[in-house]
Amino acid sequence: MELKPELTQRKPEWLKISLPQGKEYLNVRDVIARKKLHTICVSGRCPNMSECWGRGTATFMILGDICTRACRFCNVKTGSPQGIIDWDEPDRLSESIKSMNLRHVVLTSVDRDDLPDGGAEFWATTVRRVKEVNPKVTLETLIPDFNGIEELINIVIDSGPNIVSHNMETVRRLTPKVRSRAKYDISLKTIETIAKSGKAKPKSGVMLGLGETEEELFETMDDLINVGCKVLTIGQYLQPSKKHLTVKRYVTPEEFLKYKKVGIEKGFQFVESGPLVRSSYRAERHI
């Protein structure tokens, strides 16, 4: 069954979101600005920013805000960070999490192909520091593929996060078009490495509306189950700007509910599936 393009690309009613507001949201926003931290919530123009920050959950982007890759769906800046690392960031981040009274934290990063280890040691240093300063906070790491090098992936896993996530983003056929320098099978291997460690819950996410078929989505679900993935997020791709890939189709809320049911039937422990779902949406529930 092919997911056919809509005649119009005007956003449907179900994609309208409320403006950010509330005391918790304002507190998180102010601390992030004051401490000069980066969040994927802002860089990625996430539609759930107000809801997540209001629940005491935030997603921080470490290792700067310049990515060495240029995925055609992503709003993060691209270029060369020239090997620069801010070693004060783990301390700033840890103290900020404490002052925000966050209960669950998601860490992600830009890709750092300019670094020999892809930033793995910095990742581990950051996780350990966050846990040291905030012992009651639960932690998810949304990692790059580290070019599929198990030794580097395990450096992050061994630092002690509760969940380690790596997003497939799309189906096999569309991966070369959608993802810069990433390979479908390397992403599967990354998730398999997480699962084999037995130290953290493996998680992944995909976007819909890029031209995939329903059969391809189900094949990706099967691939993830076969490598041990436990948590899956499924959301609508939204075009960040005119230079990014166009939306081929807006998937209906009813279809997202169907895909959640299919995912659970296939064996995932948790499936978050909805038009506005992003990889860190309601992440605190996946522990």
C-alpha positions as CSV (number, residue, x, y, z in Angstrom):
1,M,0.0,0.0,0.0
2,E,1.6,3.3,-1.1
3,L,1.1,6.4,1.0
4,K,-0.1,8.7,-1.7
5,P,0.8,12.4,-1.8
6,E,-1.9,14.9,-0.9
7,L,-3.1,17.4,-3.5
8,T,-2.2,20.3,-1.2
9,Q,0.6,20.7,1.3
10,R,-1.2,23.1,3.6
11,K,-0.8,21.9,7.1
12,P,-3.9,20.1,8.4
13,E,-5.7,21.2,11.6
14,W,-4.2,18.4,13.7
15,L,-0.7,19.9,13.3
16,K,-1.6,23.2,14.9
17,I,0.2,23.8,18.2
18,S,-0.3,26.1,21.2
19,L,2.2,28.9,22.0
20,P,4.8,28.0,24.6
21,Q,3.8,29.2,28.1
22,G,3.8,28.4,31.8
23,K,6.1,28.8,34.7
24,E,8.1,25.7,34.2
25,Y,8.6,26.5,30.5
26,L,9.8,30.0,31.2
27,N,12.2,28.8,33.9
28,V,13.8,26.3,31.5
29,R,14.0,28.8,28.7
30,D,15.7,31.4,30.9
31,V,18.3,29.1,32.3
32,I,19.2,27.7,28.8
33,A,19.7,31.3,27.6
34,R,21.7,32.4,30.6
35,K,24.0,29.3,30.6
36,K,24.5,29.5,26.8
37,L,23.3,25.9,26.3
38,H,22.0,24.4,23.1
39,T,18.8,22.4,22.9
40,I,17.5,20.4,20.0
41,C,14.1,21.7,21.1
42,V,15.0,25.1,19.7
43,S,17.5,24.2,17.0
44,G,15.1,21.5,15.6
45,R,12.1,23.8,16.0
46,C,10.3,21.0,18.0
47,P,6.5,21.5,18.2
48,N,6.4,19.9,21.7
49,M,8.8,22.3,23.4
50,S,6.2,23.9,25.7
51,E,4.7,20.5,26.8
52,C,8.0,18.8,27.5
53,W,9.6,21.8,29.3
54,G,6.4,22.1,31.3
55,R,6.7,18.5,32.5
56,G,10.3,18.9,33.6
57,T,11.9,17.2,30.6
58,A,14.3,18.8,28.2
59,T,16.6,17.7,25.4
60,F,20.1,19.3,25.4
61,M,22.4,19.3,22.4
62,I,26.1,18.9,23.3
63,L,29.3,19.3,21.3
64,G,28.2,22.6,19.9
65,D,25.6,23.6,17.3
66,I,27.4,22.9,14.1
67,C,27.0,19.5,12.5
68,T,29.5,17.9,10.1
69,R,26.6,16.3,8.2
70,A,23.8,17.9,6.2
71,C,20.8,15.7,6.4
72,R,18.0,17.1,4.2
73,F,15.3,17.0,6.9
74,C,17.3,18.7,9.7
75,N,17.3,22.3,10.7
76,V,20.6,22.2,12.7
77,K,23.5,24.3,11.2
78,T,26.1,22.4,9.1
79,G,29.7,23.1,8.6
80,S,33.1,22.3,10.2
81,P,33.5,22.8,13.9
82,Q,37.3,22.5,13.3
83,G,37.9,20.1,16.2
84,I,36.7,22.7,18.8
85,I,35.3,21.2,22.1
86,D,33.9,23.2,25.0
87,W,35.1,21.2,28.0
88,D,33.3,23.5,30.4
89,E,30.0,22.4,28.9
90,P,29.5,19.3,31.1
91,D,29.7,21.4,34.2
92,R,27.4,24.2,32.9
93,L,24.9,21.6,31.7
94,S,24.9,19.6,35.0
95,E,24.4,22.7,37.1
96,S,21.7,24.0,34.8
97,I,19.8,20.7,35.0
98,K,20.0,21.0,38.8
99,S,18.7,24.6,38.9
100,M,15.8,23.7,36.5
101,N,14.7,20.9,38.8
102,L,14.4,18.6,35.8
103,R,13.3,15.0,36.4
104,H,14.3,13.5,33.0
105,V,17.0,14.7,30.6
106,V,17.7,13.7,27.0
107,L,21.1,14.4,25.6
108,T,21.8,14.5,21.9
109,S,24.6,16.0,19.8
110,V,25.5,17.1,16.4
111,D,27.6,14.7,14.4
112,R,31.3,15.4,14.9
113,D,33.1,13.6,12.2
114,D,35.9,16.1,12.6
115,L,36.9,14.4,15.9
116,P,38.9,11.1,15.9
117,D,36.4,9.5,18.3
118,G,33.4,11.3,17.0
119,G,33.0,12.9,20.4
120,A,32.5,9.6,22.3
121,E,34.8,10.5,25.2
122,F,33.1,13.9,25.6
123,W,29.7,12.2,25.6
124,A,30.8,9.9,28.4
125,T,32.3,12.7,30.4
126,T,29.1,14.7,30.1
127,V,26.9,11.7,31.1
128,R,29.0,11.0,34.2
129,R,29.0,14.6,35.2
130,V,25.3,15.0,34.8
131,K,24.7,11.9,36.9
132,E,27.1,13.0,39.6
133,V,25.5,16.4,40.1
134,N,21.9,15.1,39.6
135,P,21.8,11.5,41.0
136,K,18.0,11.3,40.9
137,V,17.6,12.4,37.3
138,T,16.9,9.7,34.7
139,L,18.9,10.1,31.5
140,E,18.6,9.2,27.8
141,T,21.3,9.7,25.2
142,L,20.3,10.1,21.6
143,I,23.6,9.4,19.9
144,P,25.0,9.6,16.3
145,D,26.1,6.4,14.6
146,F,29.9,6.9,15.4
147,N,30.3,5.3,11.9
148,G,29.2,2.0,13.4
149,I,32.4,1.6,15.5
150,E,31.3,-0.6,18.4
151,E,34.1,0.6,20.7
152,L,33.0,4.2,20.4
153,I,29.3,3.4,20.9
154,N,30.2,1.3,24.0
155,I,32.1,4.3,25.5
156,V,28.8,6.1,25.7
157,I,26.8,3.1,26.9
158,D,29.4,2.4,29.7
159,S,28.9,5.9,31.1
160,G,25.6,4.8,32.5
161,P,22.5,6.3,30.7
162,N,19.2,4.6,31.3
163,I,18.3,4.7,27.6
164,V,20.5,4.9,24.5
165,S,18.7,5.9,21.4
166,H,19.7,6.2,17.7
167,N,17.2,7.2,15.1
168,M,16.7,5.4,11.8
169,E,14.9,8.5,10.6
170,T,13.4,6.8,7.5
171,V,13.0,3.6,5.6
172,R,15.9,1.8,3.8
173,R,15.0,3.0,0.3
174,L,14.9,6.7,1.3
175,T,18.0,6.7,3.6
176,P,20.5,7.9,0.9
177,K,18.2,10.7,-0.1
178,V,17.2,11.8,3.4
179,R,20.4,11.3,5.5
180,S,23.8,12.7,4.8
181,R,26.6,10.1,5.0
182,A,24.5,7.8,7.1
183,K,23.8,4.2,6.1
184,Y,20.7,2.2,7.0
185,D,22.6,-0.9,8.0
186,I,25.1,1.0,10.1
187,S,22.2,2.5,12.0
188,L,20.8,-0.9,12.6
189,K,24.2,-2.1,13.8
190,T,24.4,0.9,16.2
191,I,21.0,-0.1,17.8
192,E,22.1,-3.8,17.9
193,T,25.3,-2.8,19.8
194,I,23.1,-1.0,22.4
195,A,20.9,-4.0,22.7
196,K,23.7,-6.5,23.0
197,S,25.3,-4.5,25.8
198,G,22.4,-5.2,28.1
199,K,23.2,-2.0,30.0
200,A,20.7,0.4,28.5
201,K,17.3,0.3,26.8
202,P,17.7,0.6,23.0
203,K,15.4,3.1,21.3
204,S,14.9,4.5,17.8
205,G,12.6,6.8,15.8
206,V,11.3,7.3,12.3
207,M,9.6,10.1,10.4
208,L,6.7,9.7,8.0
209,G,5.6,11.8,5.1
210,L,8.8,11.5,3.1
211,G,7.5,9.2,0.4
212,E,7.7,5.9,2.2
213,T,5.2,3.1,1.8
214,E,3.3,1.4,4.6
215,E,5.1,-1.9,3.7
216,E,8.5,-0.2,4.0
217,L,7.6,1.2,7.4
218,F,6.6,-2.3,8.6
219,E,9.9,-3.7,7.2
220,T,11.8,-1.0,9.2
221,M,9.8,-2.0,12.3
222,D,10.8,-5.7,11.7
223,D,14.4,-4.7,11.2
224,L,14.4,-2.8,14.5
225,I,12.8,-5.7,16.4
226,N,15.3,-8.1,15.0
227,V,18.2,-6.2,16.4
228,G,16.6,-5.8,19.9
229,C,15.1,-2.3,19.8
230,K,12.6,-1.8,22.6
231,V,11.2,1.7,22.1
232,L,10.0,3.3,18.8
233,T,8.8,6.8,18.1
234,I,6.9,7.6,14.9
235,G,6.1,11.2,13.9
236,Q,5.2,13.4,10.9
237,Y,8.1,15.0,9.0
238,L,7.7,18.8,8.8
239,Q,9.7,20.8,6.4
240,P,11.9,23.3,8.4
241,S,12.6,25.6,5.4
242,K,12.3,25.8,1.6
243,K,15.9,24.3,1.2
244,H,14.8,21.1,3.0
245,L,13.0,18.1,1.6
246,T,9.3,18.8,0.9
247,V,6.5,16.9,2.7
248,K,5.1,14.2,0.4
249,R,2.1,13.6,2.6
250,Y,0.5,14.4,5.9
251,V,-0.3,11.2,7.7
252,T,-3.6,11.2,9.6
253,P,-3.9,10.7,13.4
254,E,-5.9,7.6,12.7
255,E,-3.0,6.1,10.7
256,F,-0.5,6.9,13.5
257,L,-2.8,5.1,15.9
258,K,-2.8,2.1,13.6
259,Y,1.0,2.1,13.4
260,K,1.3,2.2,17.2
261,K,-0.9,-0.9,17.4
262,V,1.2,-2.6,14.8
263,G,4.4,-1.7,16.6
264,I,3.1,-3.1,19.9
265,E,2.0,-6.3,18.1
266,K,5.4,-6.7,16.6
267,G,7.0,-6.6,20.0
268,F,8.1,-3.1,21.0
269,Q,7.7,-2.3,24.7
270,F,6.7,1.3,24.0
271,V,5.5,3.0,20.8
272,E,4.9,6.8,20.7
273,S,3.1,7.4,17.4
274,G,1.4,10.7,16.4
275,P,1.7,13.7,14.1
276,L,3.7,15.8,16.6
277,V,5.7,13.0,18.1
278,R,9.5,13.5,18.1
279,S,12.2,11.2,19.3
280,S,12.3,12.6,22.9
281,Y,8.5,13.0,23.2
282,R,7.3,11.8,26.6
283,A,10.8,10.2,26.9
284,E,10.5,9.9,30.7
285,R,7.9,7.2,30.3
286,H,10.3,4.9,28.5
287,I,12.6,4.1,31.4
